[in-house]
Amino acid sequence: MTLSSEEVERYARQIVLRGVGGPGQNKLKAARALVVGAGGLGSPALQYLAGAGVGTLGIVDDDEVALSNLHRQIIHGTGDIGRPKTESAAAAIQRINPHVAVEPLAVRLDAANARPMVSRFDVVLDGSDNFATRYALSDACFHERRPLVSAALGEFDGTLTTLKPYEKGADGRPNPTYRCLFPDPPEPGTIPTCAEAGVLGALGGVLGSLMALEAIRAIVGGFGDGDEGLIGRLLMIDSRAMRFETLRYAWDPDNPLSGIRAPAEASAAPDA
């Protein structure tokens, strides 16, 4: 896949980066990224993936734009209220970059449709707002061997990690799964919803942009020497203290996907 002269000019400041270059930009053009949720996290992620020249963006969201979304879901505008989020986001992406194809999927992702959906894309970004979707999506990405960038927003805090549990780490052990980090979902009602607790819109912009960065890293194969990324690492952001911290987490041999007692199909040996 080659870049047109217009694309070379459009992406010139990115192509000149030693960690991207022409080969990396061509990988971006050929790539298919699936963004689950066109909300506070998905909005900035989609815009930066479009700006970076990711060739095809799939958008999963079954909701419509509401006035209360607009302080943080910046891919949508006031005139989009009542419009399906997938439709509104697709139109915005076309304004940002006409070289990007969009596949709107106005459905709710669940355990039944996650694997067929995920299998059609190269990298997946989870900007969902509920644990059922997060577990269904992370399990699907494990089985379909797709990198997953997963983020979550709190009131003034957020987290971000990248998952490639189908591969091994530098220590020869399998990379951790989402279930290694969060073995079980919290009890219903213990985590307040966005509507109940609130959320700082600009924080979604920070985390969504970092999600796009991790997805771009996965697509181009890393940015060169010193590139670590967030595989096996959880980035935690506290916006009140303006503190960014990372903690390492590891493969749990008891996890139900790749653990030592996992079913044979699920626990197929990760790549070396």
N, C-alpha and C positions, 0 to 999 in steps of 0.2 A: 504494500500500500504506500503510495507516494503522496507528498504534500503539494498542493497547488501553490503558485507564486503568491496568491493572496494569503493562504494559510501560513506560508513561510514568514511573510511580513507580520501577520497577526500574532504569531507565537515567537517572534524573533527574540524577545527578552528571556523567554523560557528555553529556547533552543540553545542559546549561548551558554547556558549553565552546563558545566562539565558533567554534572550528575544526570543530565537529561539528554541534551544533544539531539541531533536528527533522529538517531535510532529510537531514543526514548519518546520523541514526539510522534513518531510513526506507531509506536506501541499504544500510545494514548489514542490516536485516531482509530486504531483497529479494535480498541477495547470496548467492552459492554459492561456498564456498571449499573447495578440495581440499588435504588435508594428507597428504603421502606419508611414511609412517613414524609409528607411534604409540609411539615410543621416547623417548629422552632429550631430543630437540628437539621432537618432535611432541606429547609429553604436556603441557608447559606452554603451547605454542602453542594446542592445542585448547581447553584450559581457559579461556584468556583470550579466545579468539574466541567461545566459548560465552557467557562472561560479558558480552562486549560486545554480544551480540545478533545475531551473523551468522546469517542465517536458515537456511541449510543448510550442514552440514559433511560433506564426503566424507572418509572415512578409508581409506587404502590401506595394508594390511599383511597379509602372509600368515603371520605368526609367532604363536606362543602365548606367554603370559606365563610367565616363568621367575623363580625366586627371585633370581637374579643381576641381574635387571632392576630390582629394586624400589628400589635406592638412588638411582636417577635418573629412572626412568619412573613419575612420581608420579601419573599418572592411574589406574594400576592398584594394587591392594592385595594383601595376602597371600592373601586368599580367592579371588583371581583366578588363582592359579598353575594352569597347564594350560589356561586358557581362551583362546580366540582374542583377540588384542589388539583387533581391531576390535569385537568383542562387549563386551569389558570397557570400552573407551573410550566406546562408545556409551551404555552404562549410566551411566557417570560423568557424561557430558554431560547426560543427562536429569535427573540429580540436581541439576546446577548450574543448568540453565535449561530448563524444559519447553517453552519457546517455540521452541527450536532443533530442526530436523529433522536426522537423521543418516542418511547413506547409507554403511554399511559395505561395503568392497570387499576381501574377504579373498583377494587375488591379489597376485602379484609384478609390479610394473610393469616393462615392458621396451619395446624399440623397436617391437614389434608392436602392443601395446595402448595405448601412451602417448597417441597423438593422439586416438583416440576417447574415452578417459577424460578427458583435459584439456579437450576441446571442450565438455563439459557443465558447466563451472565458470567462474567469473568471475576468480578469482585462485587461484594455486597456491603452496603452501609445500613446499619440499623439505627434509625431515628424514631423508633416507635415509642409509645408512651404507656405500655403495659407489659407485665411480665409474661403473660401467655404468649404474646407475639415474640418476645425476646427468646424464650426457650424454644419455641417452634422453629424460629429462624436460625438460631445457633445450631440446633440439631441438624437441620436441613443442610446448612453449610458444611458441617462435619461430614455428613454422608455423601454430599456431592463434591467434596474436596474443593471448596471455594473459600478464599480469604474473606473474613468478616471483620469490618470495622464497627465497633459497638460503643455507643455513648449513652449517657443518661444525665438528665438535668434535675437538680433540686431547686430550692428557693434561691440560694446564693452560691450553690456549689454544683459541681459536675464531675463526671468521670469519663475516661476514654481508654479503650484498649483495642488491640488488633489480635485476631485469632487465626492461627493456621495449625490446628491440632492434627491434621493429616500428615504433617511433616515432623521431623525430629529437630531438636535444638543442637547447639554446639556441644553439649554434654552427652549427646547420644540418646537422651531420653525423649519421649514424645513431648511435643509442645502441649501446653494445657488447653483444655476445652473451656467453654463458658461455664460448664457445670463444675469444673475444678475451682473456679473463682467464686461462683455462687451455686452451691450444691442444690439448694432448694429455694423456691420463691417465698417471699414473706407471706405471712397469714393475711387473708383478705381484710382490708380495712386498716392495716397497720401503717401503710405508706399513703399519705394524703395525695390526692390527685392535684394536678396543676390548678384546676379551678378552686380547690379547697385551700391550697397553701400558697399559690402564686408562683411566679417565676420572673426572673430578671431577663428581659429580652436580649440585651447585649451579650449576656453570658451564653445564650444559645448561639449567637453569632460567633463567639470565640470557639466554642466546642464544634460547631458545624464546620467552621473553616479548618480546624485541626482534623476533623474526619476526612475532609477532602484531601488534605495533605497526606494522611496515612494511605488513602486509596490510591493516590497518584504514586506514592512510594511503592506500593504493591504492584502496580501496573508496570512501572519502568524497571522494576527489579532492584530498587534501592538507589541511593544517591551517591554511592561511592564509599571511599574510606571513611571510617568513623560512623557509618550509618547503622544505627541500632534499631530504630523504630520501636513500636510498642508491643511486639510479640512477647508474651510472658511478663509484661509490665503494665501496671495500671496507673494512668495519669489522674491525679486528683487535683481539682482546682477549687480553692476557697476564695471567692471574690471579695469577701469582706476583709480578710487579712491580706489579700493580693498574694496568695501563696500557691505555688505550683509544686507538687511533690509527686514522685513516682515510687511505687513499691513493686517488688518482684513477686510473682506467684508462680507456682510450679504444677506440673502434672500430678493429679491425684490418682493413685493406683486403684482407688475405689470408685472412681467416676463411672457412670453407667454406659458411657460411649466408647472410651478407649481404655478403660481400666482392666485390671487382670481378670475380672470376672464378667466382663462385657460379652454379649453374644458374639459369635464368631464373625458374622457379617459386619457388625458394628466396629469390632476391635481389629479390623485388618491392619496389619503392620504399617505404621507411618513410613513415608519415604525417608531414605537416609539423607 
